């Protein structure tokens, strides 16, 4: 039975039910050992494997930011869900944790089922990339809260790591190397500035043979499988997820107080989108390093003797060295 009064008030229960029915196949595709429940209940159930000796849970919560506004403007809704998963699982794996399950929150003023299904299909895709179960979520229709055609996303992830294998940066020492893993572009940070710079020129201008809008909506790389493989094979001493704050703000989050990271700019190829943004905004190098990832989405800190092999295994590049700290914790050499 439908609720006509509620529909007239702006909430369509039947539309929400239709979305849940359509996304069931997506959530089923992300199932992994430990999932004990189906979507539709009041809570998702997950059993932590008994194979862990001393498990520690690692949690994360994040969103996609104003990149969503660009997706809505261009009518491309199937990739921001991947971004949502990436922003969470990439943070969780920094501790050496394997992501177990993910929950999403989709909020809008008036539910458009086709849009919601595309977004959640992207979330499912991201979960499969991270080998993470989409355990549940929430679709919230709130008339008056959002402009027509607008929605917002939030995500929540839980992972697990053995206590004696937690990566907290405490083993990072002078002489260690930084191995950078390439990004797919801007990822999901800095889009308030991006939109301010790009709105005046439009999003169909050419950037190295591709439309600007499509370059900017390239989904964030999910580094989970690569990072966990590196942890199994090498003496990884820390990971850095390069998100809002760029190199300058994120690298110090994993460093002991007595060391600094010296980055050799030019050891990796910076994607053309960053030169375009820097030119459009007349941004200096320091601001670029503090806002954007500049082509490096994740950094592994490893012993010098393993750095080249780690770079080959991760298709990355040795981009810097841990040095004694004298002042700032991030020094960029150009």
Secondary structure, 3 states (H helix, E strand, C coil): CCCHHHHHCCCCHHHHHHHHHHHHHHHHCCCCCCECCCCCCCCCCECCCCCCCCEEEEEEEEECCCHHHHHHHHCCCCCHHHHHHHHHHHHHHCCCCEEEEEEEEEEECCCCHHHHHHHHHHHHHHHHHCCCEEEEEEEEECCCCCCCCCEEEEEEEEEEEEHHHCCCCCCCCCCCEEEEEECCCCCCCCHHHHHHHHCCCCCCCEECCEEHHHHHCCCCCCCHHHHHHHHHHCCEEEEEECCCCHHHHHHHHHCCCCEEEEEECCCCCCCHHHHHHHHHHCCCHHHHHHHCCCCEEEEEEECHHHHHHHHHHHCCEEEEEEEECCCCCEEEEC
